[in-house]
Amino acid sequence: MLQQTQVKTVIPYFNKFVKKFPSIQKLANSKYNEVLKQWAGLGYYRRAKSLYETAKILNFSYKSNIPSDFEKLKALPGIGDYTASAILAIGFNKTSDGADTNINRVVTRVFYLNPNSKNYNQNLIGKKKNFFSKKNYSITFQGLMELGALVCKVKNPKCNICPLHKVCLSVKRKSLPTPVKKNLRKIEKYYLLYGTSSKKVLFFKNNYSFLKGFHNLPLLHYKHNLFNQSFMKNNFSTKKKIVQVPNFIKHQISNRLLLLKLVIMKDIQKIKNKDFYWIRKDNIRNKLLSNFSKKFLKKFFLIEKIYV
Ligand code: SF4
């Protein structure tokens, strides 16, 4: 859960999750939809799938124990170098080249490493080897993680209370090594449809990885004039005018920024494309909807009053 998400966001989800699935065995024997339900709202749903698959493998091949071997850990779904290292360090007191961002920040600042240099990763691994206590690897690992999270923060590090103050080169040089910012956000444009027919709402079998496993309102790649005659002829019959809300609306899903053009289609008489399907309005609450669809259904109910 902590991959890509902050601790304070994760805590309520984690508590709810372990209450529902208190053991690897329990998780492995649950239905995937149940797991997704507990995960809903946390984003990056591939993590939920990996966790579920990992629980099944651990249950089947390791008698529900977690292996203490780097390669065996890395062979499990969703576990890469960092997670395998963290499990080894914290759970088994074993060394590895783990890449926790908090630890990396502390070490980078203490040794004043240049995060923009080609050899940065190599230098970092080398410095960490000297810096970590081999005997108490687990404690050093966790201690530096905490130090990075609470004291050596990204902005305004609290150097005056830091136990590394005397040896820290950033303090001596009175500046912090600063990485060049990269914009990792993907910006994507879509049409978002709100189609209705008497008491039903239109849904769509999206193939987008970030929406898999849920019922979703139709999200179609944006193309100028998509709703021309041929699109309508191939997909729907309706006699009512299609309404497009003038401005794009922003919506963030994980690392994606979606620019959405909202489209309202009322009184659809027939669907001609099997990727579209209906859900009755009074049955929507029983369905596993993506957070995104829940949010926009509410918005659409309001918008149709204004524009239609
Ligand atoms: S002295 Fe300041 S910059 Fe150096 S590790 Fe401590 S908090 Fe970070």
py3Dmol code that shows the C-alpha trace and the ligand (Angstrom):
import py3Dmol

protein = """\
ATOM      1  CA  MET A   1       0.000   0.000   0.000  1.00  0.00           C
ATOM      2  CA  LEU A   2       2.867   2.341   0.702  1.00  0.00           C
ATOM      3  CA  GLN A   3       4.175   2.162  -2.844  1.00  0.00           C
ATOM      4  CA  GLN A   4       3.382   5.619  -4.287  1.00  0.00           C
ATOM      5  CA  THR A   5       1.131   6.567  -1.336  1.00  0.00           C
ATOM      6  CA  GLN A   6       1.842   8.455   1.871  1.00  0.00           C
ATOM      7  CA  VAL A   7       1.623   6.795   5.296  1.00  0.00           C
ATOM      8  CA  LYS A   8      -1.136   9.057   6.575  1.00  0.00           C
ATOM      9  CA  THR A   9      -3.331   8.199   3.564  1.00  0.00           C
ATOM     10  CA  VAL A  10      -2.614   4.496   3.899  1.00  0.00           C
ATOM     11  CA  ILE A  11      -3.313   4.083   7.641  1.00  0.00           C
ATOM     12  CA  PRO A  12      -7.166   3.887   7.538  1.00  0.00           C
ATOM     13  CA  TYR A  13      -7.055   1.597   4.461  1.00  0.00           C
ATOM     14  CA  PHE A  14      -4.446  -0.627   6.074  1.00  0.00           C
ATOM     15  CA  ASN A  15      -6.462  -0.978   9.305  1.00  0.00           C
ATOM     16  CA  LYS A  16      -9.631  -1.790   7.392  1.00  0.00           C
ATOM     17  CA  PHE A  17      -7.757  -4.232   5.168  1.00  0.00           C
ATOM     18  CA  VAL A  18      -6.056  -6.253   7.918  1.00  0.00           C
ATOM     19  CA  LYS A  19      -9.301  -6.397   9.851  1.00  0.00           C
ATOM     20  CA  LYS A  20     -10.989  -7.965   6.840  1.00  0.00           C
ATOM     21  CA  PHE A  21      -7.993 -10.147   5.868  1.00  0.00           C
ATOM     22  CA  PRO A  22      -6.058 -10.850   9.083  1.00  0.00           C
ATOM     23  CA  SER A  23      -3.797 -13.519   7.557  1.00  0.00           C
ATOM     24  CA  ILE A  24      -2.191 -14.505   4.274  1.00  0.00           C
ATOM     25  CA  GLN A  25      -4.441 -17.557   4.237  1.00  0.00           C
ATOM     26  CA  LYS A  26      -7.592 -15.500   4.672  1.00  0.00           C
ATOM     27  CA  LEU A  27      -6.553 -13.138   1.871  1.00  0.00           C
ATOM     28  CA  ALA A  28      -5.647 -16.011  -0.439  1.00  0.00           C
ATOM     29  CA  ASN A  29      -9.032 -17.656   0.105  1.00  0.00           C
ATOM     30  CA  SER A  30     -11.068 -14.486  -0.502  1.00  0.00           C
ATOM     31  CA  LYS A  31     -12.715 -13.367  -3.710  1.00  0.00           C
ATOM     32  CA  TYR A  32     -10.799 -10.773  -5.765  1.00  0.00           C
ATOM     33  CA  ASN A  33     -13.825  -8.460  -5.833  1.00  0.00           C
ATOM     34  CA  GLU A  34     -13.771  -8.372  -2.024  1.00  0.00           C
ATOM     35  CA  VAL A  35     -10.107  -7.318  -2.098  1.00  0.00           C
ATOM     36  CA  LEU A  36     -10.857  -4.585  -4.641  1.00  0.00           C
ATOM     37  CA  LYS A  37     -13.712  -3.304  -2.506  1.00  0.00           C
ATOM     38  CA  GLN A  38     -11.357  -2.812   0.446  1.00  0.00           C
ATOM     39  CA  TRP A  39      -8.823  -1.130  -1.817  1.00  0.00           C
ATOM     40  CA  ALA A  40     -11.300   1.240  -3.514  1.00  0.00           C
ATOM     41  CA  GLY A  41     -10.136   4.853  -3.169  1.00  0.00           C
ATOM     42  CA  LEU A  42      -6.463   4.048  -2.627  1.00  0.00           C
ATOM     43  CA  GLY A  43      -5.641   4.006  -6.376  1.00  0.00           C
ATOM     44  CA  TYR A  44      -2.921   2.081  -8.242  1.00  0.00           C
ATOM     45  CA  TYR A  45      -5.156  -0.995  -8.315  1.00  0.00           C
ATOM     46  CA  ARG A  46      -2.464  -3.185  -9.778  1.00  0.00           C
ATOM     47  CA  ARG A  47      -1.037  -3.327  -6.232  1.00  0.00           C
ATOM     48  CA  ALA A  48      -4.235  -4.957  -4.968  1.00  0.00           C
ATOM     49  CA  LYS A  49      -4.069  -7.555  -7.712  1.00  0.00           C
ATOM     50  CA  SER A  50      -0.398  -8.285  -7.021  1.00  0.00           C
ATOM     51  CA  LEU A  51      -1.001  -8.569  -3.292  1.00  0.00           C
ATOM     52  CA  TYR A  52      -3.851 -10.977  -3.878  1.00  0.00           C
ATOM     53  CA  GLU A  53      -1.829 -13.117  -6.292  1.00  0.00           C
ATOM     54  CA  THR A  54       1.154 -13.073  -3.926  1.00  0.00           C
ATOM     55  CA  ALA A  55      -1.038 -14.277  -1.048  1.00  0.00           C
ATOM     56  CA  LYS A  56      -2.231 -17.156  -3.220  1.00  0.00           C
ATOM     57  CA  ILE A  57       1.357 -18.139  -4.126  1.00  0.00           C
ATOM     58  CA  LEU A  58       2.552 -17.869  -0.509  1.00  0.00           C
ATOM     59  CA  ASN A  59      -0.380 -19.939   0.643  1.00  0.00           C
ATOM     60  CA  PHE A  60       0.187 -22.607  -1.972  1.00  0.00           C
ATOM     61  CA  SER A  61       3.987 -22.790  -2.200  1.00  0.00           C
ATOM     62  CA  TYR A  62       5.323 -21.469   1.121  1.00  0.00           C
ATOM     63  CA  LYS A  63       2.742 -22.681   3.662  1.00  0.00           C
ATOM     64  CA  SER A  64       1.701 -19.027   4.127  1.00  0.00           C
ATOM     65  CA  ASN A  65       5.222 -17.946   5.177  1.00  0.00           C
ATOM     66  CA  ILE A  66       7.206 -15.122   3.590  1.00  0.00           C
ATOM     67  CA  PRO A  67      10.544 -16.278   2.114  1.00  0.00           C
ATOM     68  CA  SER A  68      13.719 -14.528   3.324  1.00  0.00           C
ATOM     69  CA  ASP A  69      15.530 -14.801   0.008  1.00  0.00           C
ATOM     70  CA  PHE A  70      15.935 -11.799  -2.310  1.00  0.00           C
ATOM     71  CA  GLU A  71      15.338 -13.706  -5.555  1.00  0.00           C
ATOM     72  CA  LYS A  72      12.362 -15.648  -4.194  1.00  0.00           C
ATOM     73  CA  LEU A  73      10.793 -12.417  -2.953  1.00  0.00           C
ATOM     74  CA  LYS A  74      11.374 -10.707  -6.269  1.00  0.00           C
ATOM     75  CA  ALA A  75       9.672 -13.569  -8.098  1.00  0.00           C
ATOM     76  CA  LEU A  76       6.398 -12.684  -6.323  1.00  0.00           C
ATOM     77  CA  PRO A  77       3.935 -10.374  -8.138  1.00  0.00           C
ATOM     78  CA  GLY A  78       4.372  -6.673  -7.305  1.00  0.00           C
ATOM     79  CA  ILE A  79       7.642  -7.143  -5.430  1.00  0.00           C
ATOM     80  CA  GLY A  80      10.592  -5.369  -6.990  1.00  0.00           C
ATOM     81  CA  ASP A  81      14.071  -4.535  -5.724  1.00  0.00           C
ATOM     82  CA  TYR A  82      12.866  -1.964  -3.208  1.00  0.00           C
ATOM     83  CA  THR A  83      10.083  -3.996  -1.584  1.00  0.00           C
ATOM     84  CA  ALA A  84      12.237  -7.137  -1.479  1.00  0.00           C
ATOM     85  CA  SER A  85      15.014  -5.145   0.216  1.00  0.00           C
ATOM     86  CA  ALA A  86      12.646  -3.563   2.726  1.00  0.00           C
ATOM     87  CA  ILE A  87      11.141  -6.958   3.637  1.00  0.00           C
ATOM     88  CA  LEU A  88      14.632  -8.431   4.072  1.00  0.00           C
ATOM     89  CA  ALA A  89      15.888  -5.469   6.102  1.00  0.00           C
ATOM     90  CA  ILE A  90      12.907  -4.926   8.384  1.00  0.00           C
ATOM     91  CA  GLY A  91      11.601  -8.460   8.640  1.00  0.00           C
ATOM     92  CA  PHE A  92      14.797 -10.509   8.547  1.00  0.00           C
ATOM     93  CA  ASN A  93      17.665  -8.101   9.457  1.00  0.00           C
ATOM     94  CA  LYS A  94      19.332  -8.900   6.136  1.00  0.00           C
ATOM     95  CA  THR A  95      21.306  -6.432   4.038  1.00  0.00           C
ATOM     96  CA  SER A  96      20.461  -5.479   0.475  1.00  0.00           C
ATOM     97  CA  ASP A  97      20.611  -2.419  -1.784  1.00  0.00           C
ATOM     98  CA  GLY A  98      17.138  -1.168  -0.846  1.00  0.00           C
ATOM     99  CA  ALA A  99      16.058   2.167  -2.287  1.00  0.00           C
ATOM    100  CA  ASP A 100      13.733   3.827   0.225  1.00  0.00           C
ATOM    101  CA  THR A 101      13.284   7.464  -0.833  1.00  0.00           C
ATOM    102  CA  ASN A 102      13.548   8.778   2.732  1.00  0.00           C
ATOM    103  CA  ILE A 103      16.786   6.884   3.350  1.00  0.00           C
ATOM    104  CA  ASN A 104      18.184   7.981   0.015  1.00  0.00           C
ATOM    105  CA  ARG A 105      17.439  11.607   0.820  1.00  0.00           C
ATOM    106  CA  VAL A 106      19.207  11.421   4.186  1.00  0.00           C
ATOM    107  CA  VAL A 107      22.297   9.699   2.755  1.00  0.00           C
ATOM    108  CA  THR A 108      22.374  12.072  -0.244  1.00  0.00           C
ATOM    109  CA  ARG A 109      22.332  15.064   2.082  1.00  0.00           C
ATOM    110  CA  VAL A 110      24.784  13.709   4.639  1.00  0.00           C
ATOM    111  CA  PHE A 111      27.379  13.000   1.903  1.00  0.00           C
ATOM    112  CA  TYR A 112      26.255  15.871  -0.340  1.00  0.00           C
ATOM    113  CA  LEU A 113      25.863  13.550  -3.354  1.00  0.00           C
ATOM    114  CA  ASN A 114      24.842  15.058  -6.672  1.00  0.00           C
ATOM    115  CA  PRO A 115      21.418  13.544  -7.544  1.00  0.00           C
ATOM    116  CA  ASN A 116      21.746  14.707 -11.147  1.00  0.00           C
ATOM    117  CA  SER A 117      25.051  12.951 -11.813  1.00  0.00           C
ATOM    118  CA  LYS A 118      25.226   9.786 -13.931  1.00  0.00           C
ATOM    119  CA  ASN A 119      26.931   7.871 -11.119  1.00  0.00           C
ATOM    120  CA  TYR A 120      24.446   8.949  -8.473  1.00  0.00           C
ATOM    121  CA  ASN A 121      22.922   5.489  -7.877  1.00  0.00           C
ATOM    122  CA  GLN A 122      26.315   3.813  -7.675  1.00  0.00           C
ATOM    123  CA  ASN A 123      27.605   6.462  -5.248  1.00  0.00           C
ATOM    124  CA  LEU A 124      24.499   6.148  -3.136  1.00  0.00           C
ATOM    125  CA  ILE A 125      24.780   2.359  -2.827  1.00  0.00           C
ATOM    126  CA  GLY A 126      28.469   2.701  -1.916  1.00  0.00           C
ATOM    127  CA  LYS A 127      27.802   5.303   0.790  1.00  0.00           C
ATOM    128  CA  LYS A 128      24.930   3.307   2.225  1.00  0.00           C
ATOM    129  CA  LYS A 129      27.146   0.246   2.631  1.00  0.00           C
ATOM    130  CA  ASN A 130      29.466   2.200   4.946  1.00  0.00           C
ATOM    131  CA  PHE A 131      26.687   4.015   6.684  1.00  0.00           C
ATOM    132  CA  PHE A 132      24.552   1.055   7.747  1.00  0.00           C
ATOM    133  CA  SER A 133      25.294  -1.049  10.807  1.00  0.00           C
ATOM    134  CA  LYS A 134      25.596  -4.650   9.599  1.00  0.00           C
ATOM    135  CA  LYS A 135      24.668  -6.074  12.997  1.00  0.00           C
ATOM    136  CA  ASN A 136      21.547  -3.964  13.452  1.00  0.00           C
ATOM    137  CA  TYR A 137      20.616  -3.548   9.832  1.00  0.00           C
ATOM    138  CA  SER A 138      16.880  -3.634  10.508  1.00  0.00           C
ATOM    139  CA  ILE A 139      17.104  -0.890  13.154  1.00  0.00           C
ATOM    140  CA  THR A 140      19.362   1.346  11.030  1.00  0.00           C
ATOM    141  CA  PHE A 141      17.058   0.889   8.042  1.00  0.00           C
ATOM    142  CA  GLN A 142      13.937   1.784  10.014  1.00  0.00           C
ATOM    143  CA  GLY A 143      15.706   4.577  11.918  1.00  0.00           C
ATOM    144  CA  LEU A 144      16.844   6.286   8.728  1.00  0.00           C
ATOM    145  CA  MET A 145      13.411   5.860   7.181  1.00  0.00           C
ATOM    146  CA  GLU A 146      11.889   7.656  10.175  1.00  0.00           C
ATOM    147  CA  LEU A 147      14.619  10.288  10.235  1.00  0.00           C
ATOM    148  CA  GLY A 148      13.914  11.046   6.585  1.00  0.00           C
ATOM    149  CA  ALA A 149      10.154  11.183   7.144  1.00  0.00           C
ATOM    150  CA  LEU A 150      10.152  13.285  10.324  1.00  0.00           C
ATOM    151  CA  VAL A 151      13.400  15.287  10.463  1.00  0.00           C
ATOM    152  CA  CYS A 152      15.226  15.345   7.136  1.00  0.00           C
ATOM    153  CA  LYS A 153      12.050  16.260   5.274  1.00  0.00           C
ATOM    154  CA  VAL A 154      11.926  17.161   1.595  1.00  0.00           C
ATOM    155  CA  LYS A 155      11.238  20.813   2.478  1.00  0.00           C
ATOM    156  CA  ASN A 156      12.646  22.548   5.540  1.00  0.00           C
ATOM    157  CA  PRO A 157      14.706  19.772   7.158  1.00  0.00           C
ATOM    158  CA  LYS A 158      14.996  20.205  10.920  1.00  0.00           C
ATOM    159  CA  CYS A 159      18.806  20.185  11.024  1.00  0.00           C
ATOM    160  CA  ASN A 160      18.944  21.746  14.508  1.00  0.00           C
ATOM    161  CA  ILE A 161      17.424  18.604  16.083  1.00  0.00           C
ATOM    162  CA  CYS A 162      19.010  16.064  13.711  1.00  0.00           C
ATOM    163  CA  PRO A 163      21.404  13.516  15.280  1.00  0.00           C
ATOM    164  CA  LEU A 164      23.493  13.656  12.087  1.00  0.00           C
ATOM    165  CA  HIS A 165      23.933  17.419  12.280  1.00  0.00           C
ATOM    166  CA  LYS A 166      27.657  17.256  13.151  1.00  0.00           C
ATOM    167  CA  VAL A 167      28.648  14.976  10.278  1.00  0.00           C
ATOM    168  CA  CYS A 168      26.259  16.255   7.614  1.00  0.00           C
ATOM    169  CA  LEU A 169      28.020  17.891   4.636  1.00  0.00           C
ATOM    170  CA  SER A 170      24.839  19.743   3.655  1.00  0.00           C
ATOM    171  CA  VAL A 171      25.007  21.587   6.972  1.00  0.00           C
ATOM    172  CA  LYS A 172      28.675  22.407   6.407  1.00  0.00           C
ATOM    173  CA  ARG A 173      27.975  23.688   2.885  1.00  0.00           C
ATOM    174  CA  LYS A 174      24.786  25.432   3.934  1.00  0.00           C
ATOM    175  CA  SER A 175      22.856  24.060   0.956  1.00  0.00           C
ATOM    176  CA  LEU A 176      20.937  20.922  -0.001  1.00  0.00           C
ATOM    177  CA  PRO A 177      21.691  18.779  -3.073  1.00  0.00           C
ATOM    178  CA  THR A 178      18.684  19.323  -5.322  1.00  0.00           C
ATOM    179  CA  PRO A 179      17.453  16.957  -8.040  1.00  0.00           C
ATOM    180  CA  VAL A 180      16.210  18.487 -11.288  1.00  0.00           C
ATOM    181  CA  LYS A 181      12.439  18.141 -11.271  1.00  0.00           C
ATOM    182  CA  LYS A 182      10.839  15.764 -13.732  1.00  0.00           C
ATOM    183  CA  ASN A 183       7.200  16.005 -14.572  1.00  0.00           C
ATOM    184  CA  LEU A 184       6.003  12.420 -14.214  1.00  0.00           C
ATOM    185  CA  ARG A 185       2.327  13.199 -14.646  1.00  0.00           C
ATOM    186  CA  LYS A 186       0.789  11.836 -17.800  1.00  0.00           C
ATOM    187  CA  ILE A 187      -1.844  14.113 -19.286  1.00  0.00           C
ATOM    188  CA  GLU A 188      -4.552  12.347 -21.288  1.00  0.00           C
ATOM    189  CA  LYS A 189      -7.729  13.633 -22.955  1.00  0.00           C
ATOM    190  CA  TYR A 190     -10.998  11.708 -22.996  1.00  0.00           C
ATOM    191  CA  TYR A 191     -14.696  12.087 -23.577  1.00  0.00           C
ATOM    192  CA  LEU A 192     -16.705  10.994 -20.593  1.00  0.00           C
ATOM    193  CA  LEU A 193     -20.243   9.933 -21.480  1.00  0.00           C
ATOM    194  CA  TYR A 194     -23.346  10.082 -19.408  1.00  0.00           C
ATOM    195  CA  GLY A 195     -25.871   8.105 -21.457  1.00  0.00           C
ATOM    196  CA  THR A 196     -29.326   7.295 -20.175  1.00  0.00           C
ATOM    197  CA  SER A 197     -32.460   5.509 -21.230  1.00  0.00           C
ATOM    198  CA  SER A 198     -35.499   5.748 -18.965  1.00  0.00           C
ATOM    199  CA  LYS A 199     -34.154   4.373 -15.660  1.00  0.00           C
ATOM    200  CA  LYS A 200     -30.828   3.045 -16.916  1.00  0.00           C
ATOM    201  CA  VAL A 201     -27.300   4.496 -17.139  1.00  0.00           C
ATOM    202  CA  LEU A 202     -24.770   3.610 -19.835  1.00  0.00           C
ATOM    203  CA  PHE A 203     -21.538   1.828 -18.821  1.00  0.00           C
ATOM    204  CA  PHE A 204     -18.557   0.707 -20.869  1.00  0.00           C
ATOM    205  CA  LYS A 205     -16.074  -2.190 -20.837  1.00  0.00           C
ATOM    206  CA  ASN A 206     -12.966   0.002 -20.607  1.00  0.00           C
ATOM    207  CA  ASN A 207      -9.660  -1.727 -21.220  1.00  0.00           C
ATOM    208  CA  TYR A 208      -7.627   0.914 -19.458  1.00  0.00           C
ATOM    209  CA  SER A 209      -5.313  -0.647 -16.866  1.00  0.00           C
ATOM    210  CA  PHE A 210      -6.065   2.107 -14.349  1.00  0.00           C
ATOM    211  CA  LEU A 211      -9.793   1.248 -14.311  1.00  0.00           C
ATOM    212  CA  LYS A 212      -9.699  -2.550 -14.534  1.00  0.00           C
ATOM    213  CA  GLY A 213     -11.929  -4.632 -12.267  1.00  0.00           C
ATOM    214  CA  PHE A 214     -14.664  -1.994 -11.902  1.00  0.00           C
ATOM    215  CA  HIS A 215     -17.815  -0.898 -13.635  1.00  0.00           C
ATOM    216  CA  ASN A 216     -16.986   2.377 -15.369  1.00  0.00           C
ATOM    217  CA  LEU A 217     -18.807   5.187 -17.098  1.00  0.00           C
ATOM    218  CA  PRO A 218     -17.744   5.284 -20.771  1.00  0.00           C
ATOM    219  CA  LEU A 219     -14.385   6.953 -21.231  1.00  0.00           C
ATOM    220  CA  LEU A 220     -13.431   7.388 -24.903  1.00  0.00           C
ATOM    221  CA  HIS A 221     -10.154   8.743 -26.264  1.00  0.00           C
ATOM    222  CA  TYR A 222     -10.646  12.354 -27.286  1.00  0.00           C
ATOM    223  CA  LYS A 223     -10.775  13.100 -30.979  1.00  0.00           C
ATOM    224  CA  HIS A 224     -12.235  16.313 -32.352  1.00  0.00           C
ATOM    225  CA  ASN A 225     -15.783  15.667 -33.602  1.00  0.00           C
ATOM    226  CA  LEU A 226     -15.832  12.066 -32.397  1.00  0.00           C
ATOM    227  CA  PHE A 227     -19.595  12.231 -32.089  1.00  0.00           C
ATOM    228  CA  ASN A 228     -20.091  12.632 -35.784  1.00  0.00           C
ATOM    229  CA  GLN A 229     -22.705  10.718 -37.733  1.00  0.00           C
ATOM    230  CA  SER A 230     -20.684   7.558 -38.322  1.00  0.00           C
ATOM    231  CA  PHE A 231     -19.804   7.119 -34.636  1.00  0.00           C
ATOM    232  CA  MET A 232     -23.458   7.510 -33.709  1.00  0.00           C
ATOM    233  CA  LYS A 233     -24.591   5.180 -36.503  1.00  0.00           C
ATOM    234  CA  ASN A 234     -22.207   2.437 -35.327  1.00  0.00           C
ATOM    235  CA  ASN A 235     -22.895   2.728 -31.627  1.00  0.00           C
ATOM    236  CA  PHE A 236     -26.313   4.150 -30.708  1.00  0.00           C
ATOM    237  CA  SER A 237     -29.712   5.234 -31.885  1.00  0.00           C
ATOM    238  CA  THR A 238     -31.136   8.276 -30.232  1.00  0.00           C
ATOM    239  CA  LYS A 239     -33.384  11.081 -31.364  1.00  0.00           C
ATOM    240  CA  LYS A 240     -32.290  13.501 -28.681  1.00  0.00           C
ATOM    241  CA  LYS A 241     -29.553  16.115 -29.166  1.00  0.00           C
ATOM    242  CA  ILE A 242     -26.123  15.269 -27.731  1.00  0.00           C
ATOM    243  CA  VAL A 243     -24.896  17.888 -25.280  1.00  0.00           C
ATOM    244  CA  GLN A 244     -21.173  18.524 -24.760  1.00  0.00           C
ATOM    245  CA  VAL A 245     -20.229  20.571 -21.714  1.00  0.00           C
ATOM    246  CA  PRO A 246     -18.006  23.423 -23.011  1.00  0.00           C
ATOM    247  CA  ASN A 247     -14.872  23.178 -20.861  1.00  0.00           C
ATOM    248  CA  PHE A 248     -12.625  20.234 -20.036  1.00  0.00           C
ATOM    249  CA  ILE A 249     -12.747  19.029 -16.446  1.00  0.00           C
ATOM    250  CA  LYS A 250      -9.572  17.843 -14.701  1.00  0.00           C
ATOM    251  CA  HIS A 251      -9.491  14.543 -12.841  1.00  0.00           C
ATOM    252  CA  GLN A 252      -6.447  12.875 -11.314  1.00  0.00           C
ATOM    253  CA  ILE A 253      -6.141   9.055 -11.245  1.00  0.00           C
ATOM    254  CA  SER A 254      -2.867   7.872  -9.723  1.00  0.00           C
ATOM    255  CA  ASN A 255      -0.145   9.526 -11.842  1.00  0.00           C
ATOM    256  CA  ARG A 256      -2.523  10.458 -14.675  1.00  0.00           C
ATOM    257  CA  LEU A 257      -4.150  13.803 -15.158  1.00  0.00           C
ATOM    258  CA  LEU A 258      -7.298  13.247 -17.208  1.00  0.00           C
ATOM    259  CA  LEU A 259      -8.813  16.134 -19.141  1.00  0.00           C
ATOM    260  CA  LEU A 260     -12.435  15.177 -19.586  1.00  0.00           C
ATOM    261  CA  LYS A 261     -15.007  16.518 -21.983  1.00  0.00           C
ATOM    262  CA  LEU A 262     -18.357  15.643 -20.496  1.00  0.00           C
ATOM    263  CA  VAL A 263     -21.016  14.462 -22.933  1.00  0.00           C
ATOM    264  CA  ILE A 264     -24.668  13.891 -22.132  1.00  0.00           C
ATOM    265  CA  MET A 265     -26.830  11.606 -24.260  1.00  0.00           C
ATOM    266  CA  LYS A 266     -30.402  11.217 -23.160  1.00  0.00           C
ATOM    267  CA  ASP A 267     -33.034   8.702 -24.256  1.00  0.00           C
ATOM    268  CA  ILE A 268     -30.734   6.301 -26.057  1.00  0.00           C
ATOM    269  CA  GLN A 269     -33.057   3.879 -27.817  1.00  0.00           C
ATOM    270  CA  LYS A 270     -30.595   1.201 -28.847  1.00  0.00           C
ATOM    271  CA  ILE A 271     -26.960   0.238 -28.191  1.00  0.00           C
ATOM    272  CA  LYS A 272     -25.254  -1.292 -31.235  1.00  0.00           C
ATOM    273  CA  ASN A 273     -21.779  -1.840 -29.768  1.00  0.00           C
ATOM    274  CA  LYS A 274     -21.340  -4.717 -27.299  1.00  0.00           C
ATOM    275  CA  ASP A 275     -18.740  -2.795 -25.291  1.00  0.00           C
ATOM    276  CA  PHE A 276     -21.540  -0.580 -23.952  1.00  0.00           C
ATOM    277  CA  TYR A 277     -24.082  -1.937 -21.472  1.00  0.00           C
ATOM    278  CA  TRP A 278     -26.777  -0.730 -19.120  1.00  0.00           C
ATOM    279  CA  ILE A 279     -27.054  -0.707 -15.354  1.00  0.00           C
ATOM    280  CA  ARG A 280     -30.374   0.236 -13.810  1.00  0.00           C
ATOM    281  CA  LYS A 281     -30.152   3.394 -11.679  1.00  0.00           C
ATOM    282  CA  ASP A 282     -31.691   1.633  -8.675  1.00  0.00           C
ATOM    283  CA  ASN A 283     -29.084  -1.153  -8.945  1.00  0.00           C
ATOM    284  CA  ILE A 284     -25.967   1.037  -9.312  1.00  0.00           C
ATOM    285  CA  ARG A 285     -25.246   1.127  -5.599  1.00  0.00           C
ATOM    286  CA  ASN A 286     -24.884  -2.698  -5.549  1.00  0.00           C
ATOM    287  CA  LYS A 287     -22.205  -2.633  -8.227  1.00  0.00           C
ATOM    288  CA  LEU A 288     -18.464  -2.305  -7.749  1.00  0.00           C
ATOM    289  CA  LEU A 289     -17.946   1.119  -9.313  1.00  0.00           C
ATOM    290  CA  SER A 290     -14.604   2.875  -9.734  1.00  0.00           C
ATOM    291  CA  ASN A 291     -14.288   5.955  -7.515  1.00  0.00           C
ATOM    292  CA  PHE A 292     -13.997   7.970 -10.664  1.00  0.00           C
ATOM    293  CA  SER A 293     -17.413   6.747 -11.917  1.00  0.00           C
ATOM    294  CA  LYS A 294     -19.036   7.344  -8.516  1.00  0.00           C
ATOM    295  CA  LYS A 295     -17.738  10.904  -8.448  1.00  0.00           C
ATOM    296  CA  PHE A 296     -18.907  11.724 -11.973  1.00  0.00           C
ATOM    297  CA  LEU A 297     -22.326  10.124 -11.602  1.00  0.00           C
ATOM    298  CA  LYS A 298     -23.010  12.624  -8.833  1.00  0.00           C
ATOM    299  CA  LYS A 299     -21.671  15.449 -11.028  1.00  0.00           C
ATOM    300  CA  PHE A 300     -23.753  14.333 -14.015  1.00  0.00           C
ATOM    301  CA  PHE A 301     -26.967  14.327 -12.043  1.00  0.00           C
ATOM    302  CA  LEU A 302     -26.247  17.989 -11.297  1.00  0.00           C
ATOM    303  CA  ILE A 303     -24.998  18.928 -14.775  1.00  0.00           C
ATOM    304  CA  GLU A 304     -27.992  17.495 -16.619  1.00  0.00           C
ATOM    305  CA  LYS A 305     -30.180  19.846 -14.627  1.00  0.00           C
ATOM    306  CA  ILE A 306     -28.084  22.827 -15.836  1.00  0.00           C
ATOM    307  CA  TYR A 307     -27.417  21.969 -19.483  1.00  0.00           C
ATOM    308  CA  VAL A 308     -30.234  19.707 -20.609  1.00  0.00           C
TER     309      VAL A 308
END
"""
ligand_1 = """\
8
SF4
S 21.535 17.614 9.308
Fe 19.809 18.362 8.136
S 20.247 17.852 5.991
Fe 21.673 16.700 7.290
S 20.667 14.721 7.532
Fe 20.084 15.952 9.307
S 18.166 16.956 8.692
Fe 19.121 16.126 6.848
"""
view = py3Dmol.view(width=600, height=400)
view.addModel(protein, "pdb")
view.setStyle({"model": 0}, {"cartoon": {"style": "trace"}})
view.addModel(ligand_1, "xyz")
view.setStyle({"model": 1}, {"stick": {}})
view.zoomTo()
view.show()
